[in-house]
Amino acid sequence: MKVRFALLRFGVGREVKVSAAKLRGYIASRFPDEILLHQHLGGRFIYSYPKVQYKIIGGVPFIVGLEEGADLLPRIASEVEELVLGAEVFPLLGKEIVEEEVELKEANPPLRYRFFTPWLALNEENYEKYLKLSPKERRRELSRILVGNLITMAKGLEYVVLFDVWAKVFVHPVPTSFKRVPLIGFLGEFETNFALPNFIGLGKSVSRGFGTIRMIGEAGAARNKQLRRLSEEEG
């Protein structure tokens, strides 16, 4: 199955130090009629895999759009001339959209990815369980959770998985926070037999930039080149 993918990069001229949640809040307030941008309907939150995801990567603001979410990025690019992120205003010096079709499929040989924003794998319940496990058991449990995240992503994009998904994680815990609440996230790498779009998020709060991945190794070099070029332009 091929999925429409778009990446919108904002040129702001200086490093953005606030969280991606601020970017999400500002864009959602500018386009309250677009449910995919904020995932609220009738005052209720829509619990589904986000097709619009907000990122701050290396101090540069990005938005990722998938399927119908990809269709919204040109409108955002044409109508937004500044970003108001917390107490700071960032006039936009440029905007660029990268669009492509990416394929969801079984990967053979398996592929390796890196989390370059913290992966929120645990909730309050399984965090207590995680603390009681041995290091080997923790890795196995996180691998199991990641497989669940992959299946959730596939369902959200209406992709029917017809193979046995597996994943092996090689991560370490890092302190992070969400809405000023201290949390434990994970950074590191994982292997899987599921070919994934670069720069999507896995786990919890992916619309706010958590759990962002990219392919690494020889297979990922070409696919990462575009984002690296855009980030270097900002610097």
NUKOL-889030 format. One line per 2 residues: number of its first residue (from 1); for each residue x, y, z of N, C-alpha, C. Coordinates in pm, whole numbers. Layout:
N
NUM = X:Y:Z:X:Y:Z:X:Y:Z ~ ...
***
This chain:
235
1 = 84:-119:0:0:0:0:88:123:0 ~ 57:218:-89:130:345:-92:53:452:-16
3 = 126:531:59:69:635:143:123:770:97 ~ 32:867:83:76:1003:50:141:1066:172
5 = 257:1124:150:338:1181:258:382:1321:217 ~ 373:1415:311:422:1550:285:493:1602:409
7 = 598:1678:387:677:1737:495:689:1886:467 ~ 638:1968:558:644:2114:545:747:2168:642
9 = 842:2240:590:946:2300:673:931:2452:672 ~ 935:2512:793:926:2657:808:1066:2715:831
11 = 1103:2814:753:1228:2886:777:1203:3004:868 ~ 1267:3003:985:1241:3108:1083:1366:3188:1119
13 = 1482:3148:1072:1602:3229:1090:1674:3212:1221 ~ 1611:3150:1320:1679:3125:1447:1623:2999:1510
15 = 1693:2949:1608:1655:2822:1669:1525:2836:1747 ~ 1435:2742:1725:1311:2734:1802:1334:2640:1920
17 = 1313:2691:2040:1345:2613:2159:1221:2563:2233 ~ 1103:2601:2188:981:2553:2254:946:2415:2202
19 = 848:2352:2265:809:2217:2224:720:2220:2101 ~ 711:2105:2036:625:2093:1919:478:2112:1955
21 = 442:2094:2082:305:2117:2125:264:2262:2101 ~ 358:2355:2115:329:2497:2089:299:2519:1941
23 = 374:2452:1856:349:2462:1712:212:2404:1680 ~ 179:2291:1737:48:2230:1716:-63:2324:1761
25 = -47:2383:1879:-150:2471:1931:-173:2591:1843 ~ -65:2649:1791:-81:2768:1707:-148:2734:1574
27 = -101:2630:1508:-160:2594:1378:-305:2552:1395 ~ -335:2477:1499:-474:2435:1523:-564:2556:1546
29 = -513:2658:1616:-595:2777:1641:-618:2857:1515 ~ -525:2850:1421:-541:2922:1294:-642:2855:1202
31 = -659:2723:1217:-747:2647:1128:-842:2559:1211 ~ -930:2622:1290:-1017:2542:1379:-1115:2453:1304
33 = -1138:2483:1176:-1231:2402:1096:-1170:2272:1048 ~ -1039:2258:1058:-970:2139:1007:-946:2041:1122
35 = -1031:1941:1131:-1026:1848:1244:-893:1774:1252 ~ -834:1741:1138:-709:1666:1139:-595:1743:1205
37 = -606:1874:1212:-498:1954:1270:-500:1955:1422 ~ -614:1922:1482:-621:1925:1628:-689:1802:1688
39 = -756:1721:1606:-817:1595:1649:-925:1613:1756 ~ -999:1722:1745:-1113:1743:1834:-1240:1759:1752
41 = -1347:1698:1799:-1476:1709:1732:-1584:1717:1838 ~ -1660:1828:1836:-1766:1846:1935:-1715:1847:2077
43 = -1595:1901:2097:-1538:1908:2231:-1473:1779:2278 ~ -1472:1677:2195:-1412:1549:2232:-1288:1520:2148
45 = -1191:1456:2212:-1068:1421:2142:-1090:1294:2060 ~ -1038:1293:1938:-1050:1178:1849:-928:1089:1870
47 = -950:970:1922:-839:879:1951:-810:794:1827 ~ -725:843:1742:-682:768:1625:-540:814:1590
49 = -473:736:1510:-336:772:1474:-336:905:1399 ~ -261:1006:1444:-266:1139:1383:-210:1141:1241
51 = -287:1198:1150:-240:1213:1013:-172:1348:990 ~ -168:1431:1092:-88:1553:1093:-6:1551:1221
53 = 126:1566:1207:216:1557:1321:313:1675:1318 ~ 335:1734:1433:416:1855:1445:551:1820:1507
55 = 657:1877:1452:792:1842:1496:877:1968:1513 ~ 965:1966:1611:1076:2061:1617:1202:1976:1606
57 = 1269:1984:1492:1385:1898:1464:1508:1987:1450 ~ 1601:1973:1543:1721:2057:1539:1688:2205:1547
59 = 1583:2240:1620:1544:2380:1632:1463:2433:1516 ~ 1427:2347:1420:1353:2387:1301:1211:2330:1310
61 = 1106:2411:1289:969:2359:1293:929:2291:1161 ~ 869:2175:1176:821:2095:1063:678:2048:1092
63 = 604:2020:987:477:1948:999:480:1832:901 ~ 441:1715:948:427:1597:863:280:1571:839
65 = 244:1546:714:107:1511:679:103:1377:608 ~ 7:1295:646:-12:1163:586:-152:1154:529
67 = -164:1099:407:-292:1084:341:-368:1217:337 ~ -490:1225:395:-564:1351:391:-489:1463:460
69 = -407:1427:558:-327:1528:626:-227:1594:534 ~ -176:1518:437:-82:1575:340:-148:1682:256
71 = -279:1668:232:-351:1765:150:-362:1901:218 ~ -350:1905:351:-367:2030:425:-241:2116:427
73 = -125:2056:401:-1:2130:417:14:2246:318 ~ -27:2233:190:-19:2349:101:-103:2467:150
75 = -221:2440:207:-304:2548:260:-234:2618:375 ~ -175:2540:466:-102:2599:578:12:2685:526
77 = 87:2631:430:202:2705:376:160:2836:311 ~ 44:2837:245:1:2957:174:-57:3063:266
79 = -114:3023:381:-185:3117:466:-109:3162:590 ~ -7:3088:631:66:3122:753:192:3200:717
81 = 205:3319:773:321:3405:746:408:3426:868 ~ 364:3378:983:443:3385:1105:399:3274:1198
83 = 485:3238:1291:451:3141:1394:457:3210:1529 ~ 349:3199:1604:346:3252:1740:354:3132:1834
85 = 471:3115:1893:498:2997:1975:527:3042:2117 ~ 429:3030:2201:442:3082:2337:452:3233:2333
87 = 557:3287:2394:576:3431:2400:655:3485:2281 ~ 699:3397:2191:783:3441:2080:707:3441:1948
89 = 740:3540:1866:685:3549:1731:799:3526:1632 ~ 777:3434:1538:878:3400:1439:824:3434:1300
91 = 864:3550:1243:827:3576:1103:890:3470:1014 ~ 815:3423:915:864:3316:830:949:3372:716
93 = 1069:3319:705:1161:3360:599:1147:3272:476 ~ 1083:3159:492:1064:3069:380:983:2948:421
95 = 927:2879:325:851:2757:348:880:2662:233 ~ 891:2534:264:917:2436:159:844:2307:190
97 = 782:2251:89:709:2126:105:776:2017:22 ~ 801:1903:84:847:1783:15:730:1685:12
99 = 694:1636:-104:582:1543:-118:630:1417:-190 ~ 580:1304:-144:613:1178:-209:511:1072:-169
101 = 518:959:-236:441:842:-196:537:742:-134 ~ 502:693:-18:585:594:49:504:466:65
103 = 572:355:65:503:227:66:511:160:202 ~ 397:119:253:392:35:371:396:-110:324
105 = 491:-186:378:505:-324:332:597:-400:426 ~ 603:-530:405:698:-611:479:838:-585:426
107 = 934:-575:516:1072:-548:479:1156:-674:494 ~ 1220:-714:387:1307:-831:389:1428:-801:299
109 = 1545:-777:356:1583:-790:497:1520:-680:584 ~ 1524:-698:716:1465:-599:806:1540:-465:797
111 = 1474:-361:844:1529:-226:841:1554:-177:983 ~ 1644:-80:992:1678:-25:1123:1641:123:1126
113 = 1581:165:1236:1536:302:1254:1590:358:1385 ~ 1592:490:1392:1636:557:1515:1527:653:1562
115 = 1500:653:1691:1417:755:1751:1502:880:1771 ~ 1464:991:1711:1541:1112:1738:1458:1218:1810
117 = 1339:1181:1856:1272:1248:1967:1224:1137:2060 ~ 1207:1166:2190:1177:1059:2284:1050:981:2249
119 = 1061:851:2256:950:760:2234:879:739:2367 ~ 751:775:2372:671:755:2493:602:620:2482
121 = 667:520:2536:618:382:2523:527:342:2638 ~ 544:403:2754:482:353:2876:371:445:2926
123 = 264:384:2976:166:459:3052:188:429:3200 ~ 104:486:3285:124:470:3429:120:324:3471
125 = 31:248:3409:15:108:3447:135:23:3405 ~ 174:31:3277:284:-56:3237:420:-2:3281
127 = 427:124:3324:553:175:3381:585:102:3511 ~ 484:84:3597:506:11:3722:550:-132:3693
129 = 490:-194:3592:530:-329:3553:673:-330:3501 ~ 706:-230:3421:840:-220:3360:948:-213:3468
131 = 923:-138:3576:1024:-121:3680:1060:-252:3750 ~ 968:-347:3748:991:-473:3818:1062:-578:3732
133 = 1086:-545:3606:1144:-642:3514:1296:-637:3515 ~ 1357:-747:3476:1502:-750:3456:1536:-675:3328
135 = 1664:-637:3306:1700:-568:3181:1658:-644:3056 ~ 1675:-775:3056:1636:-855:2939:1485:-851:2920
137 = 1411:-862:3030:1265:-858:3022:1215:-721:2980 ~ 1285:-615:3024:1245:-479:2984:1257:-462:2832
139 = 1365:-512:2777:1383:-501:2633:1275:-579:2559 ~ 1243:-696:2609:1138:-776:2546:1003:-706:2555
141 = 974:-647:2671:846:-578:2688:838:-454:2599 ~ 944:-378:2588:943:-261:2501:929:-301:2354
143 = 991:-412:2317:975:-461:2180:831:-498:2153 ~ 765:-561:2251:624:-597:2237:538:-472:2222
145 = 567:-370:2303:490:-244:2296:510:-177:2161 ~ 632:-180:2111:659:-117:1981:581:-187:1869
147 = 572:-318:1874:491:-390:1774:347:-340:1780 ~ 294:-320:1900:160:-265:1914:148:-127:1854
149 = 251:-43:1873:252:91:1813:249:82:1661 ~ 323:-12:1606:327:-29:1460:190:-71:1406
151 = 125:-160:1476:-9:-205:1433:-108:-90:1443 ~ -98:-9:1549:-186:107:1564:-167:204:1450
153 = -42:230:1414:-12:318:1301:-74:264:1173 ~ -58:134:1149:-112:73:1027:-264:86:1021
155 = -330:58:1132:-476:70:1136:-520:213:1110 ~ -448:310:1166:-483:449:1146:-471:493:1002
157 = -383:427:928:-364:459:786:-441:361:696 ~ -527:279:760:-613:184:688:-533:84:606
159 = -420:43:663:-337:-59:599:-359:-191:671 ~ -398:-293:597:-421:-426:654:-289:-502:652
161 = -238:-534:770:-110:-603:781:-133:-752:762 ~ -70:-809:660:-88:-951:627:36:-1033:657
163 = 123:-980:743:242:-1055:784:262:-1036:933 ~ 342:-1122:993:369:-1115:1136:473:-1006:1162
165 = 430:-899:1225:520:-787:1253:605:-821:1375 ~ 735:-794:1363:822:-808:1478:912:-685:1489
167 = 963:-661:1608:1053:-549:1631:1146:-584:1747 ~ 1267:-535:1740:1364:-548:1848:1418:-408:1880
169 = 1409:-369:2005:1451:-234:2043:1589:-237:2108 ~ 1662:-127:2088:1793:-106:2149:1792:39:2198
171 = 1723:62:2310:1696:198:2355:1740:216:2500 ~ 1745:342:2541:1777:374:2679:1680:481:2727
173 = 1647:482:2856:1551:579:2908:1611:719:2916 ~ 1526:819:2892:1567:959:2904:1454:1035:2972
175 = 1487:1133:3056:1381:1215:3116:1324:1311:3013 ~ 1194:1328:3015:1127:1424:2928:1006:1475:3004
177 = 922:1554:2937:802:1604:3003:695:1633:2898 ~ 571:1631:2944:457:1666:2859:359:1744:2945
179 = 326:1866:2899:241:1956:2977:294:1973:3119 ~ 427:1987:3127:499:2010:3253:495:1891:3347
181 = 450:1776:3299:451:1655:3381:574:1573:3345 ~ 662:1543:3441:781:1463:3412:745:1323:3363
183 = 814:1279:3259:788:1148:3200:920:1079:3169 ~ 912:950:3145:1026:875:3097:1002:841:2950
185 = 1094:881:2865:1090:843:2725:1209:756:2693 ~ 1222:717:2567:1332:631:2526:1391:683:2395
187 = 1522:684:2389:1594:714:2266:1679:594:2229 ~ 1710:582:2103:1791:471:2057:1741:421:1923
189 = 1755:292:1900:1725:235:1769:1636:112:1782 ~ 1581:71:1669:1507:-55:1664:1516:-114:1525
191 = 1499:-245:1519:1490:-318:1393:1349:-372:1378 ~ 1301:-377:1257:1169:-430:1232:1159:-481:1089
193 = 1062:-569:1066:1034:-616:930:922:-536:865 ~ 892:-419:920:788:-331:869:855:-207:810
195 = 841:-186:678:896:-66:614:807:53:647 ~ 867:158:704:792:271:758:832:401:691
197 = 741:497:684:778:630:635:873:699:733 ~ 974:764:680:1060:845:765:981:959:828
199 = 1022:995:949:977:1117:1019:835:1107:1074 ~ 773:989:1068:647:973:1139:677:946:1285
201 = 574:953:1369:591:924:1510:528:792:1549 ~ 583:728:1651:529:605:1707:514:623:1857
203 = 411:557:1913:389:566:2057:285:670:2092 ~ 301:729:2208:204:826:2258:244:968:2218
205 = 143:1054:2201:162:1198:2174:246:1224:2049 ~ 227:1143:1945:306:1162:1824:267:1291:1752
207 = 144:1338:1769:107:1464:1704:186:1581:1760 ~ 238:1566:1881:317:1670:1947:467:1646:1934
209 = 506:1559:1842:647:1544:1810:720:1430:1876 ~ 656:1356:1964:724:1246:2032:736:1124:1940
211 = 839:1044:1964:855:917:1894:886:928:1747 ~ 950:1038:1705:979:1057:1563:1095:968:1521
213 = 1081:902:1407:1179:803:1362:1238:842:1227 ~ 1353:785:1198:1408:789:1062:1492:664:1040
215 = 1495:620:917:1572:502:881:1721:534:887 ~ 1800:438:932:1944:455:936:2010:342:860
217 = 2140:350:845:2212:251:766:2211:289:620 ~ 2264:202:539:2277:229:396:2142:253:331
219 = 2041:173:370:1909:188:309:1846:322:341 ~ 1882:378:458:1820:503:498:1892:628:452
221 = 2013:615:398:2093:733:365:2024:824:265 ~ 1973:767:158:1910:848:55:1780:910:104
223 = 1704:833:183:1575:882:230:1592:993:333 ~ 1704:995:404:1728:1099:503:1791:1224:443
225 = 1838:1216:321:1913:1326:261:1830:1453:252 ~ 1701:1439:216:1615:1556:197:1598:1634:327
227 = 1567:1566:438:1549:1636:564:1679:1699:611 ~ 1790:1629:592:1919:1685:633:1949:1813:557
229 = 1917:1816:428:1942:1936:349:1856:2052:398 ~ 1728:2023:428:1640:2129:475:1686:2182:609
231 = 1732:2096:699:1777:2140:830:1904:2223:819 ~ 1995:2182:730:2120:2257:712:2093:2396:654
233 = 1992:2407:570:1958:2537:514:1921:2635:625 ~ 1852:2584:728:1811:2671:837:1931:2724:912
235 = 2033:2639:927:2152:2684:999:2239:2773:915
***
